């Protein structure tokens, strides 16, 4: 491969937003004497518009109608509180520094929203490190596991699928990258570590385990 670009997922890959996301719902469930069903929660990771809704599900378990708006507002505040404690995942800084030194194009490709990604990046001091940010912005028809976001990123970067590497932390993201024809490195986070990544070209526990220079040399 003649690698000219790196395409990174955001939530769970660059920053572990997935652990705070799950924990904020787990706390609410446990207050009501129940456990968040992790198998159903996993279907939400890396995509949008899935049938499982925690607020609705918890109400069904309790046999009552909960105030969804109040519950989600409380959960959202706790989620943000926990995420503010998170830094970039290990190895990300080194990957970005090496990419810059080698003149590689970089993009974020996410099923999330631009405002969320940009807010988090500014908080971490990495708001201007990217050539392209492509997000679903609530459009289920573009979100992963569809390949649309990756194809758009490649087009905006002027790259072919054989000139870029995708980095993903979820099966939904992995399927999107492979459907776009990309070489994909899976880097699961604590929430997705037990999920299946059989389609990945390479699986790493952390980007720090394989410096970008070595990865490029091997490819």
SULURKA-V599308 format. One record per residue. BURIAL is 1 if it has 9 or more other C-alpha atoms within 8 Angstrom, else 0. Layout:
# SULURKA-V599308
burial
BURIAL
BURIAL
This chain:
# SULURKA-V599308
burial
0
0
1
1
1
1
1
1
1
1
1
1
1
1
1
1
1
1
1
1
1
1
1
1
1
1
0
1
1
1
0
0
0
0
0
1
0
0
0
0
1
0
0
1
1
1
1
1
0
0
0
1
0
0
1
1
1
1
1
1
0
0
0
0
0
0
0
0
0
0
1
1
0
0
1
1
0
1
1
0
0
1
1
0
0
1
0
1
1
0
1
1
0
1
1
1
0
1
1
1
0
0
0
1
1
1
1
1
1
1
1
1
1
1
0
0
1
1
0
0
1
1
0
1
0
0
1
0
0
1
0
1
1
1
1
1
0
1
0
0
0
1
1
1
1
1
1
1
1
1
1
1
1
1
1
0
1
0
1
0
1
1
1
1
1
1
1
1
1
1
1
1
1
1
1
1
1
1
1
1
0
1
1
1
1
1
1
1
1
0
1
1
0
0
0
0
1
0
0
1
0
0
1
1
0
1
1
0
0
1
1
1
0
0
1
0
0
0
0
